[in-house]
Amino acid sequence: AVEAMRLGARDYVEKPWQNARLLTTLETQLALGHALEEGRRLRAERQHREASERPAMVAESRAMQEVLDLLQRVAPSDANVLVTGEHGTGKEVVARYLHAASTRHDEPFVVVHAGALADGVFESELFGHVRGAFTDAKADKPGCFALAHGGTLFLDEIGTMPLSQQAKLLRVLQSGELTPVGSTKVQRVDVRVVAATNVDVASAVERGDFREDLLYRLNTIEVRLPPLRDRRADIAPLAERFLARAPRPLRFSPDALEALAAHAWPGNVRELEHTIERAALLARGDCIEVEDLSLTSRRRNAERLDDMTLLEAEAHLIRRALERHGGQVVAAAKALGLSRSALYRRMSQHGIKAP
């Protein structure tokens, strides 16, 4: 019996056995076998679901292969991560990948556009509030930290947060505790923070615009995303992936693929995605041609910018951002990587009035 148990038997019955005891043992082991089989099936389903839910990273280029290698090593830990890179490089995709590949993948993933929160709503949005805390607080509302408890909190555009908000965020990160607005009850929170910015935070620290102690809390690990122009081997695979979302089967002509590879992509992956979406709508047949991509007109716009002074270019970009976002200053500020107050200051400098 000892040798049989060592080789994998789960139970044994001594001779002479009692029929009732034998029957009970058999029923127990059959039930256990079914339970183990169900457990294996559920684990396989979960692994398949996790693999399908994990954002796929295109990494044909050496630059992105290095990023992916770092993400795979960092994801299983609870270390806070700071993702840096230009606008449109895919910082939220990286944050979602880190969450999906972590031990917290079954818990919430909550996104906060931290740089776009006005002072009046910052604490309520992040820490929550209780009923009666202010005029419109008609019910208790959990903040984003509480909503992300056990999971991952993604703080986007962290580099444009005002110093007053940075201090409040730092206190929660240091203590793991928060107090909702209007409450005296302290809440414990357990979140992994992934922050993102397109701002040079080290320079912001030197200028006094960003707290050094907060930076240390956020960038246990820093992931630097390369611009699309530095990962040209990824352009065609990304374009094919975006094209696969089109409502009808389409393909690229060789000239179109060549044009995509040669373009500068100042808006990075986001610009590429929007370009393919538009081209899929404009294509007359089942093949996307160079003219469907509308890259030439954008090149002429870029050349016009080259002839401007820095101040003229800044004013031009501010006007364009306001136009694109229907005059919404908060949305335009986010697109430009600025806080709302910073955008208002620059609008005033250039004589640009809010719509």
N, C-alpha and C positions, 0 to 999 in steps of 0.2 A: 504493500500500500504506500509506503514511504517513497519507494522508487517511482511508482506510478504518479504520485503527487508532484515529484520533482520533474517528471517528464511532461506535466501539463494537466493531469487529471484534476478536476475541481472538487471531487468528493469521493467517498468510498463507503461501502456497506460491509460490515463484518458478518462472517458466517458463524453460526447459522442465522440468517436474517429473518426479520419479521416482515410479513407482506405489507403491513401498514407503513412500516418504516421505509421499506424499499420504494413503495409507491410515492410517499412524501418526498423522498430524495430525488426520484426521477422527475416529479412535477416541478420541484424547486429548480433543478438544473435545466430543465426545458425552458422554464420561464426566464432564468438567468441568461440562457443562450439567446433567446429572443430579444431580451433587453440589450445584450451586448451587440447583437446584429443591428438593432435599431439605433444604438449609439454610433456605430460605425457609419450607418447610412446618414444620420444627421450631421456627423462631422464632415463627411464627403460633400453633402449639400452646402454646408456652411463654407467650406473651403472654396467650392465652386462659386458661391455667391460673392465671397470676399474678392476672389480673383476678377469676377465680372464687374464688381462695383469699384474696384481700385482704378483710378484714372490711369489710362495707358500713357506712358511717356515715350515720345518719339526721341530716340537717342542714337541716330546713325552717325552723328558728328562726334569727334573726340571730346569737344567741349561739353556736350550733353551726356556723354558716357561717364565722364568724371563726376558730373552732378548726380546722375542716377546712382553711381556707386556710393557716393556720400549719403544720399537719401536712404538707401537700403541699409547702410550701417547705423544711421541715426534713428530711423523710424521706430525700432522696438523699444527705445529708451523713453523716459519721460522728460528728457532735457528740452528746455525752451529753445526755439529755433527762430532766427531772424533771416528772412528771405529778402535779398536785395536784388535790384535790377531795374532796367528802364521800364517805362509804361508799356504794358502789353506783352511782357515776356513770359507770362504764365505763372505769376506768384501764387494765385489762388489754387491753380491746378496742383502746384507743388504742395501746398498746405493740405489739400484733400488727399493727395497721395500719402503724405506722412501719417495722416489720421487713419486711412484705410489699412496701412501696413503696420499700424501700432497695436499694442495690446488693448487700446481703448476703442477699437473699431466698432464695437457694438453699442457704444455710447454716443451722445450727440456731438455733432460738428456744427458750431455756431459761428456765423460771420458777422463782424462788426466793422463798419467803415469808420474807423476811429478818427481819422483826420477831418471828417465832415460833421462831427457832432458839435453843436453849439454848447457854450458853457451851461445854459439853462436846462439842457436835457441830458448832459453827459452822465451825471451820477444816476439819474433815473434809468437811463438806457443800459448802463453797465451793471449797476448795483440793485436796481429795482426800487420800488416805493410801496408804501402802505396807503390804504384808503385814507383820504383826508390830508395827505402830506402837502398838497397844494390844490389850487382851485379845481383843476380838471381831474384830480386823482379820485375817481369815483369807485375804484376797486383796487385791491392789492395787485401789484404787477411784478413778477419776478424779472430780475435783470439778466443780461446776457451771461454773466458769470454763473448765476444759478441755473440757467437753462443749459449751460455747457457742463454742469457738474458731472464729474467722472469721465468726461470726454475732452474735446479739443476746442479752444477758443481761438479763432483767427482774427487778429487785429490788423486790418488793412490800412495802409497809408499812415503808419504810426509816426513817421517823421514830421508830419505837419501838425501834430497835436500841440496846443498851447502849453506852456510850462505849468500853469495852474492845474490842468488836467493830468499832466505827467506825474505830478506829486501825488494826486489821489490814486492813480493807477499803481504807482510804486508801492504805496502803503499796503494795498491788497496783495500784490505779488510777494512782498516781504513777509506778511503775516499769514496769508492764506485765509484771511477773515475779512468780512465786509458787513456794513450796516446799511440796510435799505433806507432811502430817504424817508424821513418822518418816523422812523422806528428807533428803538433803543436796544433791540435784540440783535446780537452779533451772530452772524452765520458763518460756518466753516464752508469753504469751497475747495474742491479738488479739480483743477483743470490743468491741461497742458496748453501753454500759450505758444502759438506760432504767429509771429508778427511779420509784416511786410512793409517795405518802403522803396521808393525810387529816389529818395534823398540820400546824399552822402552824410550819414549820421555822424561819422567821426568829425567831419568839418563842422556840422551843426553843434556838436559838443564844444569844439574850440571857439565857436562864435557865441556860445552861451544860449543857443536856441534849443538845446536838448540836454537833458540831465544825464550825466555820465553814469550815475548809479543805476538809473533805469536802463541804460544801454547794457550794462553788465548783467542785469537781470534777464534781459530779452535775448541777448546773443550768446548763450552758452555754446551754441553752434551757429555759424553763419553760412548760409547757402547763397552763393552769388550766381545769378542766372545770366548767361551770356545773351547779348542782343542777337536777333535773328541773322544779321549780317555776318556774325562770327560763327554761325552754325549752318552754313549753306547746304551741307549734306542733308539737313533735316527739312529743307523747304519743300522738295517734291513729295516726300512721305506725308508731311503735314497737309499739303494741298490736296493730296489724294484722299486723306481722311476727311477733310472738310467737304470735299466733293461727294463723298459717299452719303452725306446727309441730304443731298438734293432729292426732291420728290420724283425725279425721273433719272434713268441711267444716263450718265454723261462721261466723257473722257476729255483729256487735254490733247491738243495737237502738239507735236514736237516743238514748234515755234513758241507756243504758249508756255510750255515748261521751261524753255530757254529764257524767255522774258521774265518768268517768275524767279529763276535762279539769279538773274542779273540785276534785279531791282534792289534798291537800298533798304527798303522796309523800315523807315523811321518809326512806324507804329508797331513794329515787331509782329509777333504771332497774331495779335488781335487784328492788326491791319490785314494780314494775309487771310485770316478767317473771313473778314467782311468782304474782301476782294473776291474770294471764291463764291461766297453767298450771292453777291451781286452778279457775278459772271454767269452763275447757274441760271439766274432769272433772265439774263439778256441773251444767252446763247440761242441761236435760231434753229440749229440742228442738234445732233447728239454729240457734237465736238466743240469744246471751248477753244476759240481762236484768240490771238493776241489782242485784237480790237475789243473783245468782250471783257478784257481785264481792266481797261481804262487806266493803264499805267502811265501813258504819255502825258496826259493832262496834269497828273500829279507831279511829274518830273518838271513841267513848265512852272507849276506853282512853287516848287522848291528852288528853281533857278531865280524866280522873282524875289524870293526871300533872301537869296545870296546878295542881291543888290541893295538890301535895306541895311540901315544901321541897327545896332542891337536894340535900342529903344523902340525903333519903328517895328522891328520884328516882334518884340514883346507885345506892343499894342495890337498888332495884327493877330497874334495868337489868342490874345484875350477876347477880341471881338469875335473871332471864329468860334471859340469855345462857347461864348454866350449864345451865338446864333445856333450852334448845334444842339444846345440844351434848352432852347426855347426861353432864354433869358433867366433861367434858374441859376442863381449865383452859387448856391451850394454844390450843385452838380457840376457846374463849370469849374469851380475851384478844385473839386476832386479830380476832374480830368486833367487839370494843369498841375496837380501835385502841390496845391497850395491850401492853406486854411482859408476859411471864409473871410476872416478879418484881413489876412494878407492880400487876398484878391481885391477887396474893397480899397485897400491902400493903393494898390497899383492902378486900379481903375481911376482913382482920384488923381494920381500922378499924371495919367495920360488923358485926363478929361473925358473919360468914358462914363456915361451915366447908366445906372441900372435901369433896365426896361420897366 
